[in-house]
């Protein structure tokens, strides 16, 4: 069975291609995001292309450990 993954948008500064992270890590970032910006579900963020890499770092408080390049 394949693990559920969430999309990660590319970033320009620093340059990083689009990728994915585990759904569990996406949810951790979303929990921090939701505290500051309520009203958008984790599913909706994923539908809209996911967080960018820099947002993940911000909301996780560290670089994502499950990020892989698409």
HELIX and SHEET records of a PDB file:
HELIX    1   1 UNK A   23  UNK A   36  1                                  14    
HELIX    2   2 UNK A   42  UNK A   47  1                                   6    
HELIX    3   3 UNK A   53  UNK A   60  1                                   8    
SHEET    1   A 4 UNK A  51  UNK A  52  0                                        
SHEET    2   A 4 UNK A   5  UNK A   9  1                                        
SHEET    3   A 4 UNK A  19  UNK A  22 -1                                        
SHEET    4   A 4 UNK A  68  UNK A  69 -1                                        
END                                                                             
